[in-house]
Amino acid sequence: MADVRFEKGVYSVIGTKQPYIDAYDKVTGRTNYVSDLSLPGMLHGRALRSPYPHARIISLDTSAAEKVPGIKCVLTGKNVRQNKWGPVTKDEYLLAVDKVNFVGDEVAAVAGVDEEACEEALSKIKVEYEELPAVLSMHDAMKEGAPVIHEDFPGNVNHHFDIPRGDIDSVFKNAYLVHEGEYETQLEYQAYIEPMGGISTWDSKGNLTIYAGIQTPTWSRNDYAVALGIPVEKIRIVQPYFGGGFGAKLSQQVHPLGALLAKYAEQPVRFFLDRVEDFQCGLPRVPMYFKIKTAWDRDGKYLGKRTYILADNGAYASYGAPIALTAMYRIDIMYQVPVLHSVCDLVYTNKVPTGCFRGFGNTQMHLAHETHLDEVAEMLGIGADEIRYRNIAVPGYKNPHGWKTNSCEIKQCIEKAVTKSDYHAKRDELTKKNESTGDIKRGIGLAGAVHVSGNRSFIKPFEGGAVLLRMNEQGKVYIYSNEPDMGQGIRTTLSICVADALKLDLDHICVPDPDTNIVPFGLGCFASRGTYMATGAMHMAVEDMRAKLIKLASEMLSLPEEELKLADGSVVSAKDPSKRASFAELAWKHVCDFPGQHILGIGHFTPAGVEYPDETKYNNISGGYAFGCHVAEVEVNTKTGQIKVSNIFAVHDVGQPINRLALEGQLQGGIAQGYGWALMEHLKHNEKGRVANACFLDYQIPTAADIPQIEVDFADSFEWSTGFGAKSIGECATNPTAPAILNAIYNAVGIRFKELPITAEKMLKALKEKEKASEGRG
């Protein structure tokens, strides 16, 4: 695509606060989610799961299960045709063939008339296992003599990445200051409202339809086609509303397994995980260990960064490789660092497979880097905001990986956040107060953030979006897009763009459920691409429809096209507003002039200057980079160890805001998840490799009572590479929250925490160790 610069328009609806177009139906219970659906003759599916983290299957007897009343089929890895599959590495069977690799691995599956019949059948399947030594820590995976999990990967390393940019050794040799730090993050469960699941059904011609909540409905068909051994054109995915995804619901094991059951049972099958299974078998955030070494001059200018990452993929690869890559270098577009060297080992363990979670590896790196940066600032005797001002990216900056910013208002984000929070005055005041006696210590800290708006780092064919608009004969506009709505409000965002561009009321716009047999091809919602890509395509679609409406009105009103404009659901004369044609009149004229044809608006968008990375991982991967800054205020009770986050100030560069209400909601949700990750959430495995807290009684997430006061604002920005100037928010909202909290905790109690989560127990232990060390020095 040519390098096109879009200009900011005069907007009437865009940039305002609009309730979601589906909000009333949701709060009154009218909205049908995936789990509400039912098909005639539908069966229920369940899976038998491994009780061992690593074992060989010696024998498997399903004869008793097959005789249970109401059971229509029983499948194992030996009696079905299946292929190894996976979105990046083909390393997983739908049903284990010879070996299981984590507690929860699918060993057999049944379909029956109800859940009770399925549970009875599962209880009658007899499996003999030979337990094998297990790898339960990423730090043990590469040790000599470690058990091999996949024979194709003898060292348990799924991917090894090495990205050098410049002469890093020379930089460290000549640096004024060199600082090294180690940091580690944990497993975090997405905690979406609706567990993974869907309904699969086949027709007489071998066509498969899956009704499910999938973030990438069109793209995921490729993965499922491999798993099932059928052509991709045989797979249709219909996507109703679904209860959240946060990255986990890209390509999910449950859907092709449900499809396999439906095929052998010859009836539709509803296959949903229960909540415990979702904890045990979902795709939680990838745990990572970081060793970061940085070089600086005496003025606080960033000279170079060397990073080593060890990432825990769990039992299967899923999206681990691109997640690891993201952790290695995504943050490098926020700061001007001339020389870089990043190395990563992505390893298998016998734990729950990990996968995508809001931030996609970038969140983990933000935790490490943004706390590391504060450590350096203290060593150099400069402020946390100042060290960032001296090194942040600017518009038009091209980093050592070949990435280039268009709009870039990170400086404005930091300035606004610092001003709104009264950061400097509070920091001085709190430091003085904390020196006095008292159990409650208070602190304030900040962190910057960056994320892509779409990412071409692992999808080779293209990176873009497409939208189809259809105006029916009554003048109502229907939007067909591949971007699924999982609560983030993309249906409302697209409707706002149509309403503003076509001067049409929102109640004259409808967004049907995405159906891969109908909507244009697209990649779906991930990598914070939804708003940027879909509104870019929408800009072209509304211009296409606008031109057709103007042409029709010119013919109907006998007026030149240049005299006409759109207003109030009509095309009117700019000179004489009484001369007008309503959209309904024009739509009817079109149906009559072109029998049976509705007015269509077609938009397809590929951002300028975005290329698939070469073999060295060089090239610009995104059309627009979003930025932000969070300031957190905390209170630490030194007697109980309890940590309270009292305030968070968040300022983000999202380009042109489309729906401010949705943006505020995304920030509040992202901050809540960052808060939970920092202080509460940890999906733990016991010594037998089983998830030890696989329910909400044992796995803590923030409640409304925990969430701090949140103040939100946006930078004055416009991303000229896309039609309406909008960039992303979803993942950037989470990235700076945890490091801002950690930096605030340090300001409060003088302790640097390097490993999440920071629980009350960890805080008390650290305080005691600090006190003991102080006494030793005294």
C-alpha positions in Angstrom: 0.0 0.0 0.0 1.2 3.5 -0.8 2.3 5.7 2.1 -1.1 7.5 2.6 -1.5 10.2 5.3 -5.1 10.5 6.5 -6.2 13.8 7.9 -8.2 14.5 11.0 -11.8 15.2 10.2 -14.5 17.2 12.0 -16.3 14.7 14.1 -19.7 14.8 15.8 -20.0 11.3 17.3 -16.4 10.1 17.2 -14.6 11.2 20.4 -17.8 11.3 22.5 -18.9 8.9 25.2 -21.4 6.4 23.8 -23.1 3.5 25.6 -22.6 0.2 23.9 -25.2 -0.4 21.3 -25.9 -3.8 23.0 -25.7 -2.7 26.6 -29.5 -2.8 27.3 -29.8 -6.4 25.9 -26.8 -7.5 28.0 -28.0 -6.0 31.3 -31.6 -7.3 30.8 -30.4 -10.8 29.9 -31.6 -10.8 26.3 -28.2 -11.3 24.8 -27.4 -14.9 23.8 -23.9 -15.9 24.7 -22.2 -19.1 23.3 -23.2 -21.1 26.4 -26.9 -20.1 25.9 -27.1 -21.8 22.5 -28.7 -25.1 21.7 -29.3 -27.1 18.5 -31.8 -29.9 17.8 -30.5 -33.3 18.8 -27.5 -31.8 20.5 -25.3 -34.1 22.6 -22.9 -33.1 25.4 -19.2 -33.8 25.2 -16.7 -34.4 28.0 -13.0 -35.4 28.2 -11.1 -37.8 30.4 -7.9 -36.1 31.5 -4.6 -37.3 32.7 -4.0 -37.4 36.5 -0.2 -37.4 35.9 2.1 -34.6 34.6 4.1 -37.1 32.6 3.3 -40.7 31.8 3.1 -43.3 29.2 -0.2 -44.8 28.3 0.2 -48.6 28.6 -3.5 -49.6 28.0 -6.8 -48.0 27.5 -10.2 -49.9 27.9 -13.4 -48.1 26.9 -15.7 -51.1 26.6 -17.7 -50.4 29.8 -18.0 -46.7 28.9 -19.5 -47.6 25.5 -22.3 -49.5 27.2 -23.5 -46.6 29.4 -27.1 -45.6 28.4 -27.2 -42.4 26.4 -23.6 -42.6 25.3 -23.3 -42.1 21.5 -19.5 -42.4 21.0 -16.3 -42.9 22.9 -13.0 -41.7 21.3 -9.4 -42.3 22.1 -6.2 -41.4 20.4 -6.0 -44.9 19.0 -9.5 -45.2 17.4 -9.8 -41.8 15.6 -8.0 -40.2 12.7 -6.2 -37.1 13.9 -3.1 -35.0 13.1 -0.7 -33.2 15.3 -1.6 -29.5 15.3 -0.8 -26.2 16.9 -0.8 -22.5 15.8 3.0 -22.3 15.6 4.5 -25.7 16.4 2.6 -28.9 15.4 3.2 -30.7 18.7 -0.2 -31.7 20.1 -2.8 -34.3 19.4 -6.5 -33.7 20.2 -6.4 -37.0 22.1 -3.1 -38.4 23.6 -1.8 -41.3 21.5 1.1 -42.9 23.6 2.0 -40.3 26.2 0.5 -37.5 28.4 2.4 -34.4 29.2 0.5 -32.5 31.9 -2.2 -33.0 34.4 -5.3 -32.4 32.3 -4.0 -33.7 29.0 -6.9 -35.2 27.0 -6.9 -39.1 27.0 -10.4 -39.9 25.8 -13.6 -38.1 25.0 -17.3 -39.1 25.1 -20.5 -37.7 23.7 -23.8 -38.4 25.4 -27.4 -37.2 25.8 -26.5 -35.3 29.0 -23.7 -34.4 31.3 -24.6 -37.2 33.8 -24.2 -39.9 31.2 -20.9 -38.5 30.1 -19.5 -38.4 33.6 -20.6 -42.0 34.2 -18.9 -43.1 31.0 -15.7 -41.3 31.9 -15.7 -43.0 35.3 -15.7 -46.4 33.5 -12.8 -45.9 31.2 -9.8 -47.9 32.5 -6.4 -46.5 31.8 -3.1 -48.0 32.9 -0.2 -45.5 33.1 3.5 -45.7 33.5 4.6 -42.6 35.4 7.6 -40.8 34.0 9.9 -38.2 35.7 8.4 -34.7 35.2 9.8 -31.2 34.6 7.9 -28.9 36.9 10.2 -25.8 36.7 11.4 -23.9 33.7 14.7 -23.5 35.5 15.1 -27.3 35.4 14.0 -27.9 31.8 17.4 -27.4 30.2 19.5 -29.1 32.8 21.6 -32.0 31.8 19.7 -35.2 32.3 16.3 -33.5 32.5 13.4 -35.7 31.3 12.6 -35.1 27.6 9.0 -34.1 27.1 8.8 -34.1 23.3 11.2 -36.4 21.4 11.4 -33.8 18.6 12.9 -31.3 21.1 15.5 -33.3 23.0 16.7 -30.4 25.1 13.1 -29.3 25.9 13.8 -26.1 24.0 10.9 -25.2 21.7 12.6 -22.1 20.3 15.9 -20.4 20.8 16.0 -16.8 19.7 19.1 -14.6 19.4 18.7 -11.0 18.1 21.9 -8.9 18.0 21.7 -5.2 17.0 25.2 -3.6 17.0 28.4 -4.0 19.0 27.0 -4.6 22.5 30.4 -5.5 24.1 31.9 -2.2 23.1 29.0 -0.3 24.6 29.4 -2.0 28.0 33.2 -1.5 27.9 32.8 2.3 27.5 29.7 2.9 29.6 29.7 5.3 32.6 27.2 3.0 34.5 26.3 -0.6 33.9 23.4 -2.1 35.8 22.2 -5.7 35.9 19.0 -7.0 37.4 17.0 -10.3 37.5 13.2 -10.5 37.5 10.6 -13.2 37.4 6.9 -13.4 36.6 4.3 -16.1 37.3 1.4 -18.0 35.7 -1.7 -15.9 35.6 -5.2 -17.2 34.6 -7.3 -15.0 32.4 -10.5 -15.4 34.6 -12.9 -14.6 31.8 -16.6 -14.9 32.6 -17.4 -17.7 30.2 -15.2 -20.8 30.1 -13.9 -22.2 26.8 -16.5 -24.1 24.8 -18.8 -24.2 21.8 -21.1 -26.3 19.6 -20.0 -28.3 16.6 -22.2 -29.8 13.9 -21.6 -31.4 10.5 -23.9 -31.5 7.5 -24.4 -34.4 5.0 -21.7 -33.0 2.7 -19.0 -33.0 5.3 -19.1 -29.3 6.2 -18.4 -28.4 9.8 -20.0 -25.4 11.6 -18.7 -24.4 14.9 -20.6 -21.9 17.1 -18.0 -20.6 19.5 -16.2 -17.6 21.1 -13.0 -17.5 19.1 -11.0 -14.3 18.8 -9.7 -15.3 15.4 -12.6 -17.0 13.7 -11.3 -16.9 10.1 -7.7 -17.6 10.9 -8.4 -20.4 13.4 -10.0 -22.4 10.7 -6.5 -23.1 9.4 -5.5 -24.7 12.7 -8.6 -26.8 13.0 -8.4 -28.0 9.4 -4.9 -29.4 10.2 -6.1 -31.1 13.4 -9.1 -32.6 11.7 -7.5 -33.4 8.4 -10.1 -31.6 6.3 -9.9 -28.6 3.8 -10.2 -25.2 5.5 -13.2 -24.3 3.2 -15.1 -27.1 4.9 -15.1 -25.2 8.2 -17.5 -22.4 9.1 -17.3 -20.5 12.4 -20.2 -18.5 13.7 -19.4 -16.2 16.5 -22.1 -15.1 18.9 -21.3 -12.9 21.9 -18.9 -14.6 24.3 -17.8 -13.8 27.8 -14.3 -12.5 27.4 -11.1 -13.9 26.0 -8.1 -11.7 26.9 -6.0 -13.7 24.4 -6.8 -17.2 25.6 -9.5 -17.8 23.1 -7.5 -17.8 19.9 -7.0 -21.4 18.7 -8.5 -23.6 21.4 -8.3 -27.4 21.8 -11.9 -27.7 22.9 -13.3 -26.8 19.4 -11.7 -29.4 17.1 -12.1 -32.0 19.8 -15.8 -31.2 20.0 -15.9 -31.3 16.2 -14.4 -34.8 16.3 -17.0 -36.0 18.7 -19.8 -34.5 16.6 -18.4 -36.3 13.5 -18.3 -39.7 15.1 -21.6 -39.3 16.9 -23.2 -37.9 13.8 -25.1 -35.4 15.9 -24.3 -31.8 17.1 -22.1 -31.8 20.2 -21.9 -29.1 22.9 -18.5 -29.2 24.5 -17.7 -26.8 27.3 -15.0 -26.9 29.9 -16.1 -26.6 33.5 -14.4 -23.9 35.5 -11.9 -26.3 37.1 -11.0 -27.7 33.7 -10.6 -24.2 32.4 -8.1 -23.5 35.2 -6.2 -26.7 34.6 -6.2 -26.8 30.8 -6.6 -23.2 29.6 -3.7 -21.1 28.3 -2.5 -18.8 31.1 0.1 -16.1 30.9 3.6 -17.4 30.1 5.9 -17.2 33.2 9.3 -15.6 32.4 12.6 -15.1 34.0 14.6 -12.0 32.9 18.2 -11.0 33.3 18.6 -7.4 32.0 21.9 -5.6 31.8 22.0 -2.0 30.6 24.7 0.6 29.8 24.4 4.4 30.4 26.4 7.6 30.0 26.8 10.0 32.9 23.9 12.2 31.6 21.4 9.3 31.8 21.3 8.5 28.1 20.6 4.9 27.3 23.6 3.3 25.4 22.7 -0.4 25.2 20.7 -3.3 26.6 21.5 -7.0 26.8 18.5 -9.2 27.8 18.2 -12.9 28.5 14.8 -14.5 28.9 13.8 -17.9 30.0 10.1 -18.6 29.1 7.9 -21.5 30.3 5.8 -22.8 27.5 4.2 -25.6 29.6 3.4 -28.9 27.9 2.6 -27.6 24.4 3.8 -24.7 22.3 0.6 -22.8 21.5 1.6 -19.2 20.7 4.7 -19.4 22.9 7.2 -18.5 20.2 5.7 -15.1 19.1 5.0 -14.4 22.8 8.7 -14.9 23.6 9.7 -12.7 20.6 7.4 -10.0 21.8 8.9 -10.1 25.3 12.4 -9.8 23.7 11.9 -6.6 21.7 8.4 -5.0 21.8 9.4 -2.4 24.4 12.4 -1.3 22.3 10.1 1.1 20.3 9.4 3.2 23.5 13.0 4.2 24.2 15.9 5.2 21.9 18.4 2.5 22.6 21.0 2.4 19.9 22.5 -1.1 20.6 20.7 -4.2 21.7 21.2 -7.9 22.1 18.3 -10.2 23.2 18.4 -13.9 23.7 15.5 -16.2 24.7 15.0 -19.9 25.4 11.4 -21.0 25.3 11.2 -24.3 27.1 8.7 -27.1 27.6 7.6 -28.2 31.1 5.0 -30.7 32.3 2.6 -28.0 33.4 -0.5 -26.5 31.9 0.2 -25.2 28.4 0.6 -21.4 28.4 -0.5 -19.0 25.8 -1.8 -15.5 25.0 -2.9 -13.1 27.7 -3.4 -9.4 27.4 0.0 -8.0 26.7 1.4 -11.1 24.9 4.8 -11.2 26.6 5.2 -7.4 26.5 3.5 -7.2 29.9 6.2 -9.4 31.4 9.0 -7.3 29.9 7.4 -4.1 31.1 7.5 -5.5 34.7 11.2 -6.2 34.4 12.3 -3.1 32.3 10.2 -0.4 34.0 11.4 -1.4 37.5 15.0 -1.7 36.2 14.7 1.8 34.8 13.8 3.2 38.2 16.8 1.4 39.7 19.1 3.1 37.2 17.5 6.5 37.8 18.2 6.2 41.5 21.8 5.2 40.8 22.3 8.2 38.5 20.5 10.5 41.0 17.8 11.6 38.5 14.0 11.3 38.7 12.0 8.4 37.3 10.2 10.7 34.9 13.4 12.5 33.9 15.3 9.3 32.9 12.3 8.5 30.6 12.2 12.0 29.1 15.9 11.8 28.2 15.4 8.5 26.3 11.8 8.2 25.0 10.9 7.8 21.3 9.7 10.7 19.2 7.5 10.8 16.1 9.4 9.3 13.2 11.8 7.4 15.3 13.2 4.2 13.7 14.6 1.7 16.2 17.4 -0.9 15.6 14.7 -3.5 14.6 13.4 -1.3 11.8 10.2 -0.3 13.6 9.1 3.2 13.1 6.7 5.5 15.0 4.2 7.7 13.2 2.3 9.5 16.0 4.1 9.2 19.3 3.0 11.1 22.4 4.7 9.2 25.2 6.2 12.4 26.5 2.8 14.0 26.7 1.5 10.9 28.5 4.2 11.1 31.2 3.8 14.8 31.6 0.1 14.6 32.0 0.3 11.7 34.4 2.9 13.4 36.5 0.9 16.6 36.7 -2.5 15.0 37.4 -1.1 12.9 40.2 1.0 15.7 41.6 3.8 13.2 41.5 6.8 15.3 42.6 5.1 17.0 45.5 3.6 13.8 46.8 6.9 11.9 46.4 8.8 14.5 48.5 6.0 14.6 51.1 5.6 10.8 51.4 9.4 10.3 51.7 9.4 12.7 54.7 6.3 11.2 56.3 7.6 7.6 55.9 10.7 8.5 58.0 8.5 9.2 61.0 7.0 6.4 63.1 3.8 4.7 62.0 2.7 1.3 60.6 1.4 2.7 57.4 4.0 3.6 54.8 2.9 5.3 51.6 4.6 5.6 48.2 4.1 6.7 44.6 5.6 5.3 41.4 5.3 5.5 37.7 5.9 3.4 34.6 5.7 3.9 30.9 4.0 1.7 28.3 3.9 0.8 24.7 2.1 -1.7 22.5 1.4 -2.3 18.8 -1.9 -1.7 16.9 -1.7 -5.0 15.1 1.4 -7.1 14.7 2.9 -8.7 11.6 5.7 -10.5 13.4 4.3 -14.0 13.0 1.5 -13.9 10.3 3.1 -13.9 7.0 0.4 -13.6 4.3 -0.8 -10.1 5.2 -1.7 -7.8 8.1 -4.8 -5.7 7.5 -8.6 -5.4 7.9 -11.7 -5.6 5.7 -15.3 -4.4 6.3 -18.4 -4.7 4.2 -21.3 -2.3 4.6 -24.8 -3.2 3.3 -27.6 -0.7 3.2 -31.0 -2.5 2.9 -34.0 -1.1 1.1 -35.2 0.7 4.2 -31.9 2.6 4.5 -30.6 0.6 7.5 -26.9 -0.1 7.4 -25.5 -3.5 8.3 -21.8 -3.9 9.3 -20.0 -7.2 8.4 -16.6 -7.5 10.0 -14.3 -10.3 11.1 -13.5 -8.5 14.4 -15.4 -10.4 17.2 -16.9 -8.6 20.1 -15.8 -10.2 23.4 -16.8 -7.3 25.6 -14.4 -4.7 24.3 -17.2 -2.9 22.3 -15.9 -3.2 18.7 -19.5 -3.4 17.4 -20.1 0.0 19.0 -16.8 1.4 17.8 -17.5 0.5 14.2 -21.1 1.8 14.5 -19.9 5.1 15.8 -17.6 5.4 12.7 -20.5 4.7 10.4 -22.8 7.1 12.3 -20.3 9.9 12.1 -19.2 9.4 8.5 -22.7 8.9 7.0 -24.5 11.2 9.4 -26.8 8.5 10.5 -28.4 7.7 13.9 -26.9 4.8 15.8 -30.2 3.0 15.9 -30.2 2.7 12.1 -27.0 0.6 12.3 -26.9 -3.1 12.9 -23.9 -5.5 13.5 -24.7 -9.2 13.0 -22.7 -11.9 14.6 -19.5 -12.7 12.6 -20.0 -15.7 10.3 -16.9 -16.8 8.3 -19.2 -17.8 5.4 -20.4 -14.1 5.2 -17.9 -11.6 6.6 -14.8 -10.6 4.6 -11.6 -12.4 5.4 -9.8 -11.1 8.4 -7.5 -12.1 11.2 -9.7 -11.3 14.1 -9.1 -9.5 17.5 -5.6 -10.0 18.9 -2.4 -8.0 19.1 -4.6 -4.9 19.9 -5.4 -4.7 16.2 -9.2 -4.5 16.3 -9.8 -0.8 16.4 -6.8 0.2 14.3 -7.4 -2.3 11.5 -11.2 -2.3 11.5 -11.6 1.4 11.6 -9.0 1.8 8.9 -11.1 -0.5 6.7 -14.3 1.2 7.8 -13.0 4.6 6.6 -12.7 3.2 3.1 -16.1 1.4 3.3 -18.0 4.5 4.4 -16.3 6.6 1.7 -17.3 4.0 -0.9 -20.9 4.0 0.3 -20.9 7.8 0.6 -19.8 8.2 -3.0 -22.6 5.8 -4.1 -25.2 7.7 -2.1 -24.1 11.0 -3.5 -24.2 9.7 -7.1 -27.7 8.3 -6.6 -29.0 11.5 -5.0 -27.4 13.5 -7.8 -29.5 11.5 -10.3 -32.7 11.7 -8.2 -32.4 15.4 -7.4 -30.9 16.5 -10.7 -28.1 18.3 -8.8 -24.3 18.2 -9.3 -22.5 15.8 -6.9 -20.3 18.6 -5.6 -23.3 20.4 -4.3 -24.5 17.5 -2.1 -23.6 16.5 1.4 -24.8 14.0 4.0 -27.0 15.1 6.9 -29.5 13.5 9.2 -29.8 10.2 7.3 -30.2 12.0 4.0 -28.3 13.5 1.1 -29.1 17.2 1.0 -28.2 20.2 -1.1 -25.6 22.5 0.5 -27.3 25.4 -1.1 -30.9 24.5 -0.5 -31.5 22.1 2.4 -35.1 21.6 1.3 -33.8 19.6 -1.6 -33.0 16.2 -0.1 -33.3 12.5 -0.6 -33.4 10.2 2.5 -31.2 7.1 2.6 -34.4 5.0 2.5 -35.5 6.7 -0.7 -32.0 6.2 -2.2 -31.8 2.6 -1.1 -35.2 1.8 -2.7 -34.1 3.5 -5.9 -30.9 1.4 -6.0 -32.9 -1.8 -5.5 -35.2 -0.8 -8.4 -32.4 0.4 -10.7 -30.3 -2.6 -10.0 -32.9 -5.3 -9.2 -32.4 -6.9 -5.9 -29.1 -5.2 -5.1 -28.5 -3.4 -1.9 -26.0 -0.5 -1.7 -22.6 -1.8 -0.6 -19.6 -0.1 0.9 -16.4 -2.1 0.7 -13.3 -1.3 2.6 -10.0 -3.0 2.8 -7.0 -1.7 4.7 -3.3 -2.6 4.9 -1.2 -0.1 6.9 1.6 1.6 5.1 5.2 0.5 5.8 4.4 -2.7 7.6 6.4 -5.7 6.5 6.9 -9.3 7.6 10.2 -9.6 9.5 13.2 -11.0 7.6 15.4 -13.9 9.0 17.0 -11.5 11.4 13.6 -10.3 12.7 14.1 -6.9 11.1 11.3 -4.8 9.6 8.5 -2.6 10.8 5.8 -4.9 12.3 3.0 -2.4 13.1 1.4 0.6 11.5 0.7 2.4 14.8 2.3 2.2 18.2 0.2 3.1 21.3 1.8 4.6 24.4 0.9 5.3 28.0 2.0 6.2 31.5 0.6 5.1 34.8 1.2 6.6 38.2 0.3 4.4 41.2 -0.1 5.4 44.9 0.2 2.6 47.5 -0.1 2.1 51.2 1.8 -0.7 53.0 0.9 -1.9 56.4 4.2 -2.9 57.9 2.5 -4.9 60.7 0.3 -7.1 58.5 2.2 -6.8 55.2 -1.1 -5.8 53.5 -0.6 -3.6 50.4 -3.4 -1.3 49.2 -3.3 0.6 45.9 -5.2 3.8 46.6 -5.0 5.7 43.3 -3.9 5.1 39.7 -3.6 7.9 37.2 -3.5 6.6 33.6 -2.8 8.7 30.5 -2.6 7.0 27.1 -1.8 7.9 23.5 -4.6 6.1 21.6 -4.5 8.4 18.6 -8.0 9.8 18.0 -10.4 8.4 20.6 -13.5 6.8 19.0 -15.6 6.0 22.1 -14.3 7.6 25.2 -16.6 5.5 27.4 -15.2 2.3 25.9 -11.6 3.5 26.3 -12.2 4.3 30.0 -13.7 0.8 30.5 -10.7 -0.8 28.7 -8.3 1.1 31.0 -10.2 0.2 34.1 -10.3 -3.5 33.2 -6.6 -3.5 32.1 -5.6 -1.8 35.4 -7.6 -4.3 37.4 -5.8 -7.2 35.7 -2.4 -5.6 36.2 -3.3 -5.0 39.9 -4.2 -8.7 40.3 -1.0 -9.8 38.6 1.1 -7.6 40.8 -0.3 -8.4 44.2 -2.6 -11.5 44.1 -2.8 -13.8 41.2 -0.6 -16.9 40.8 -1.8 -20.2 39.3 0.2 -22.7 41.3 1.3 -26.3 40.7 1.9 -28.7 43.5 4.7 -31.2 43.7 2.6 -33.7 41.7 2.2 -31.3 38.8 -1.4 -30.5 39.5 -2.9 -27.0 39.5 -3.4 -26.5 43.3 -5.8 -23.5 43.1 -8.1 -24.4 40.2 -11.2 -22.5 41.5 -12.1 -19.0 42.5 -12.2 -20.0 46.1 -8.4 -20.6 46.0 -7.3 -18.4 43.1 -7.7 -14.7 44.1 -8.6 -12.0 41.6 -9.4 -8.4 42.5 -12.9 -7.5 43.5 -14.7 -4.2 43.3 -13.6 -3.6 46.9 -9.9 -3.9 45.8 -9.8 -1.7 42.8 -8.3 1.7 43.5 -9.6 5.0 42.4 -8.7 5.4 38.8 -8.4 8.7 36.9 -8.1 8.4 33.1 -7.0 10.9 30.4 -5.7 10.8 26.8 -3.0 12.5 24.9 -3.8 14.9 22.1 -2.9 12.6 19.2 -3.9 11.4 15.7 -2.5 8.3 14.0 -2.3 9.4 10.4 -1.6 5.9 9.0 -5.2 4.8 9.5 -8.5 6.4 8.4 -10.0 7.7 11.6 -6.7 8.2 13.4 -7.3 5.6 16.2 -4.7 3.4 17.8 -5.0 0.6 20.4 -5.7 0.5 24.1 -6.6 -3.1 25.2 -3.1 -4.4 26.0 -1.3 -1.1 26.6 -3.8 -0.6 29.4 -2.3 -3.5 31.4 1.4 -3.2 30.6 2.5 -0.3 33.0 0.2 -1.1 36.0 2.3 -3.7 37.8 5.7 -1.9 37.5 4.1 1.4 38.6 2.8 -0.4 41.7 6.3 -2.0 42.3 8.0 1.3 42.0 5.5 2.9 44.4 6.1 0.0 46.9 9.8 0.8 46.8 9.1 4.4 47.5 7.0 3.4 50.5 9.2 0.8 52.2 12.6 0.9 50.3 12.4 -2.7 49.1 12.8 -3.8 45.5 10.6 -6.8 44.7 11.8 -8.8 41.7 9.3 -11.6 41.6 5.5 -11.6 41.4 3.0 -11.6 43.1 3.9 -9.5 46.1 1.6 -11.0 48.8 1.3 -9.9 52.4 3.5 -12.9 53.4 6.3 -11.9 51.0 6.1 -8.3 52.2 6.4 -9.3 55.9 9.3 -11.5 55.1 11.1 -8.8 53.2 10.5 -6.2 55.9 11.9 -8.6 58.5 15.0 -9.2 56.3 15.4 -5.5 55.8 15.2 -4.9 59.6 17.7 -7.6 60.3 20.1 -6.3 57.7 19.8 -2.8 59.2 20.5 -4.1 62.7 23.6 -5.9 61.3 24.9 -2.7 59.9 24.1 -0.9 63.1 
